[in-house]
């Protein structure tokens, strides 16, 4: 049956340092392929392969579509592509952003659940927000092993904490103990293969090709009254144990927490547009008032003065709304970090 020869690691903020620590302690004979998805700005991870290669015995490289998975190699998700696996090969997905990220951790873990859960160890480490929680649920359901960094040990606790709220891991460990644990786990015999659900196949295909459709997702989820923050299309609600997720017919996907944050951002953008428009109306009203006074059209000038004051009140109301949203976001961030 072989061993647990796929090690799929997801991380975000604080992840570069955590990955360097892992890489420095993996032996050259590690009998597993290591897949890594980390949230980095587009182009921001251009030297991460060299950085990890220099820190340890395993070569690290940005994954190439179609290449065979090899033991003792660290495959990194390249910027703007989902890192997936299929039948022992690396695939790079062109699908939409998930949790507002591409690459995202969830698609990588789902593909491992679909094509090799019995041989996969899924790991979520330091990071913000909740990417990775859904993917771990899929991996656990299909028979994979789950390892989560102890949130109290993580540089950023939110990502591992969200994972723990949604899945019961096989191991919770601080970073210092993780290399030894993973080295032991990859040498364990593969587990029992389980039949993956059809929803998993659909979501992996969306991440790979970007092909999604209303009729397909109607088979797996119920329609939501909410619209997608990315494309403003219809969204569907997906129940995943205690986890509620959203996916639109284009394929954008959000956990419920990230959906709330995305809607806040959408509202902020709308208010910023309204504020700019109202400020332009104030400026126009003042110009027309001045022009009317210059032409001795005092009643017209008075009318534009009145309108300008009304527009200015609306500007104040929109500014106050933006400040309330900003204050609420700071409060939510503080609560999540606590």
Number of C-alpha atoms within 10 A of each C-alpha: 9 11 17 26 26 26 25 24 23 30 27 24 21 17 21 18 13 18 22 17 18 19 22 16 17 18 14 13 11 19 19 24 21 23 27 23 30 26 24 21 13 13 10 11 18 14 11 18 18 13 16 23 18 15 18 18 18 22 17 24 18 20 23 16 14 13 12 15 22 17 17 20 21 25 23 21 29 26 20 21 23 27 33 29 30 16 13 16 15 20 23 22 25 18 25 26 21 23 27 17 21 27 31 28 33 31 31 30 36 29 27 32 33 23 20 26 30 27 27 31 30 28 27 29 34 29 25 22 24 23 30 31 26 26 26 34 24 25 29 23 17 26 22 29 25 21 25 28 25 19 23 14 15 21 16 21 23 24 26 31 26 21 27 20 11 17 22 15 17 12 14 18 16 15 20 14 12 20 18 13 13 18 17 12 18 22 15 13 14 21 19 12 15 15 11 18 12 11 16 20 15 16 22 25 17 22 31 22 13 18 16 21 13 14 9 12 22 12 10 15 17 14 16 15 9 16 16 24 22 16 12 12 14 16 27 23 22 19 13 12 10 9 16 14 21 26 27 26 21 21 23 25 27 28 23 16 15 19 20 13 18 18 16 17 16 16 15 17 13 11 16 15 12 16 19 13 14 20 18 13 17 23 15 14 21 19 16 18 24 17 14 18 15 11 11 11 13 14 12 16 22 14 14 21 19 15 17 23 14 12 20 17 14 17 20 14 13 18 15 12 14 18 13 12 15 15 12 13 15 12 12 13 14 10 9 14 13 8
